[in-house]
Structure formats: C-alpha cells, structure tokens
Amino acid sequence: MKNLDVINQKKQEIVQRMHDAIQKGDSEAFSNEFANLCQQIEASVMEQAQSLIDAADAQVLAGRGVRQLTSKEKEYYNKVIEAMRAPEPRQALANIDVVMPETVIDQVFTDLKTNHPLLSRIQFSSLAGLTKLMMNTNGYEKAAWGKLCAEIVQELTSGFKEVDVTQDKLSAFLPVCKAMLDLGPQWLDSYVRQVLQEALANGLEDGIINGTGKDQPIGMTKQVGDDVSVQGGVYPDKSAMAITKFDNIQLGNATAILAINGKGQARVVNGLIMLVNPQDYYSRVLPAIQAPAPGGGYISMLPFPIDVLQSAAVPVGKAVYGMAKLYFCGGGMSKNGRIEYSDEYHFLEDERVYLIKTYAHGFPIDNNAFVVFDITNLQPAYYKVETVDSITDVENAALNSLTIGGQPLTPAFTAATTTYTLATDQPSAVIAATPADATASMEITYNDNNIANGSSVKWTSGAENTVKVIVTDGGETKTYTVTVTYTPATED
C-alpha cells in the first residue's frame, strides 16, 4: 500500500493549486485540479479496498475509513450503484425513490470539524433539512430589572435575525469508475464522503475568508453591518491594519477592537485565531512569534493565547485576526438531496461523472469580529537583549473607519478628511473608530468628555454635540471632528 504521507502530500499540493486557481479566477485550472484530487482519492480508496477486500472485521474496516452503514444508507448506495450501471444513468438516478440519508452528510461534517483546523473552531453546523434559523448577533443578553419598557424590549430583541442557509450552493463532481461500483456500498460511501469533504473544505475555507457575499458566504475579510454599502450583493473589503510586531501593544490595540460588539456592548475576548498564508507562516509569522530559549529550543512570544492557522486562501502579506466563535457557517444537503448524472465533465473514458449539490451560508457576527493585518513589515521576535536592525515604523495617525450609529457622515468618510457634520433624529448612537496602524492610540471625546471606543452617547437637542477622535502615532497626531445636530422626530 502506498505511504499515506506521500498521498497526503500530493493532496496538499493539489489543494494549494486549487486555491491559487480560485485567487486567479481560473475556473478551468480549478476543475482540472479538482479532477486530479478526485482521481487521487479514488486511487487511494481502490488500493485500500484491494488490500482489505477479504477483511470481515468491522474494526479493521473502520480504521481505514470504511464505516458500517445503516440499513437506509446501504439501501441508498445499492440503488445508486444499480443506477450508475444502467445504460441511461440520468433516467435511472431520477427514478430512485430514496434520497441520501442525513447521516451521510452529518458524518461528512463531523469529519470536517475533526480534520480541518479552521472549521473546527468557528460555529460550523450541519443543518440537514433546515432552511432557515434564528441567530442572536448581540454576543450577550443583559437582564432587565423592573418593568420591560419599549426601549428595553427593543434592545433585547434587536440582536435576533433570520438567516437563510440555502442561498449559497456548493457542487462536488464525482468521477466514478466502473471498478469502484464493484467494491460495494461501503467503499462507494467512503469515496463519496472523502470527495465531499475535500470539496466542502476547500470551497468553504475560501468562502469563509474571502467570500464576497454574492452567491457565496460573507468572508472574514469583508465589512458587515447596517452602515455598509453592499453593491450588487458584494460586500466591501476591510482595510488592512499595518502591524510590525506581535507584541502586547500592537496586538493589544487590535484586540481591544474585538472587545466591543456591533451594538456597542462590551464582550469577553477569547478563542482568538490568526489565519496566515503558508508562505507567510514560515517566512514572516514564525520568526515573529517564536524566539530561541536560553536553554535551547524555542518559546512562544505571543502576549496571549492565539491559535495561528495556515490557510492557502489568505493572500500573501495579509493575516486575518479575530474570535473564531464569531463566524457562523451552516450547511447540508438539500431536502431532495440526490446524486445526479452530469454531462459537464468526462475525465476518463471508463468513468462516468456525477454531481452532488449541497447548500451553505456563512458570515461574521458583526464588523468587529475580525481585523485584517498587513504583515509585510513584520519584524522577528528576539528573546535575548541584542542590537538588531529595526524596520522603521512609518507613523500613521489616520483612521480606517469612523461610524456614528450607522448614519452617513457629511461628507462621506475618508481618512484624509478630518471635519464632518451629521444630522439625525435618533436620540443616541454608537461611536466606533478603527485606526489605520496598530501602533496608533486613540482618544474619543463627546463634548470634551472621554468615552470608550464603541460606546453609546445620548445627544443634546440642537447642534451642541461635538465628537472628536484624536489619533496619535509617534510624533504624528490627527483629530477628526464631527458636529452632530439632533432634531427629535415629531409624532404624526
């Protein structure tokens, strides 16, 4: 039997080329590489089957990824095999009176969560037969003492929204050779699940990180929220925050942004992850998070617990940082989930190609759940005191964003413009700002009183409301000023 390490190495190389094709928008290259991946899985399954063809021990088979099927699963695969052997497989498959049991896709999702670092950390759920669900996006609910007035009721319920998990679809092509059908339902199940797992893992990972929101998930790198302008279903990119050291100052400033949810409420920060491209992981990130220990070996220099994960879907020179639990992704088979015959691809003459469709949707819980770093100037970490050439930190006292209650500023916000006005009939608003550089510090005031970033303020009637954001980075300081005119709404 072939060395599993060699097989896994080939699969990783193919997966990397698939991600490269996604980044370039090269659908033909992606299809070719996915065909290579299917053939690699098929060869692996065939080889395992030949080595264990006479094995009757269920534990031996289970150890090689061959499950003991339920009666419904066995019935389903036997009928699929019979249909695949038919002269007209399209018609035969259409006439099958059973659908893929939910247990099959549940096992695929279980395998994904077990074997995939990113999917095992986010809110990743199998939603078999479920099309919509209710989610709480506030992060926490606070109890209300006394009577529930209209304002409190609105606050308690504002974080719930309905999520349609069927709006995005993933398709997996199954090239099945005739020899595979002769192995029986257990081995076909193993092959189907492995192909589905690879297809979902690669498709979902790219969508979770970079998805535009148009016919695909909303990625961690995208801006979300009520004040975000979505053009043609596409969500805008987050601006990258420059970071030069993974120390308690720069990472601390970035993490403080995560500590406020989209409603301006404080939340506990935990479950931190940092996603980086494999090239950056070895050339930039490892030198920045590990340092030689005095007694030999290396020690972590990260100021607090962070899981650093490699993903080919992250662009080189960037990193995605945030709380994994604040990304939701759900999916599964459609209610009439079937394996369908496909004429789109013919990889080999002795193979027929089939199609399995799944649905999924994902999105960050709020805009502060993740931050995008620019790590092109990331410096190495050093444990002992020594003289090193330091990369000069470029001082930048600009803001990446400034929002006041999700209402449009006049003029529209840009980093270069420092003076704004806002007319509103809302009695209060959440004020949130993000610096362009992780080394910068911010001071936010309302009518000369200091307030916390992401907190809510109540307006005074008229134009006597002044919000200032003072950004300091080294010797550079920039002050952004917003004059707010509050006119209470009149009742009809």
HUJO-V600831 format. One record per helix or strand of 2 or more residues. SS is the DSSP state (hx for helix, st for strand). FROM is the first residue (numbers start at 1). LEN is the number of residues. If there is no record, write none. Layout:
# HUJO-V600831
<<SS;FROM;LEN> <SS;FROM;LEN>>
This chain:
# HUJO-V600831
<<hx;4;21> <hx;27;25> <hx;58;6> <hx;71;14> <hx;89;6> <hx;102;14> <st;123;4> <st;132;5> <hx;150;8> <st;160;5> <st;168;10> <hx;178;4> <hx;185;26> <st;241;2> <hx;250;9> <st;272;5> <hx;278;12> <st;290;3> <st;298;3> <st;307;4> <st;318;6> <hx;324;3> <st;327;7> <st;339;3> <st;351;14> <st;370;5> <st;399;6> <st;419;6> <st;428;8> <st;441;6> <st;449;3> <st;456;3> <st;462;12> <st;476;11>>
